[in-house]
Amino acid sequence: MSAIKEALAAMKEVLLLTERVEQTGKILSEVVSELRNHEKRLIRLETFIEIGKMKLRALKG
């Protein structure tokens, strides 16, 4: 009987771990999505800065 209980406990633990891994995967996907959005925003800001610098040089030169 104890072997069956141990096997069931092990299976339960595997199912719980699988669920946690899936949840972690979803969270990671959300984090990656947010990072990509931030990257796009940073690129836009850098572009605005570069355009501003070019305009300043054109006015000075």
N, C-alpha and C positions, 0 to 999 in steps of 0.2 A: 504494500500500500504506500509506503513512504516514497518509493521510486516514482510512483504515479503522481503523488503530490509534488515532488520535486520537479518532475517534467512539466506539470501544469503551471507551477510557479515560474519556471524558466520561460515557458511560452508566453505567460502573462507579461513578464519583464521584457521580452523581445517585442511584444506588441506595443507596450508603453514607450520603449526606446524608438521604435519605428515612428510612432506618432510624434514624438519630440523632434526627431530628425526632420520629419515633414514640416512641422511648424517652424523649425529653424530655417529650413529652406525657403519657406514663404517669406519670413522676415528678411532673410538675406536678399531675396528678389526685390523686396520693397526698398531696402537700403541701396541696392545697386541702381534702381530707378531714380531715387532721390539724388544720388551722386551724379548720375548722368544729367539730370535737370540742372544741378548746380554747375556742372562743367559747362553746359550750354550758356548759362547766365554769365559765368565768368568770361567766356569767350566774347560774348556781346559787350560786356564792360571793357574788356581789353581793346576791342575794336573801336569803341567810342573814344577811349583814351588816345589811341593811335591817330584817329581822325582829327581829334582836337590838337594833338601835337603837330600834325601836318599843316593844319590851318594856321596855327601860331607861326610856324616856320615860314609859311607863304606870306603872312602879314609882315613879318620882320624882314623878309628877303626881298 
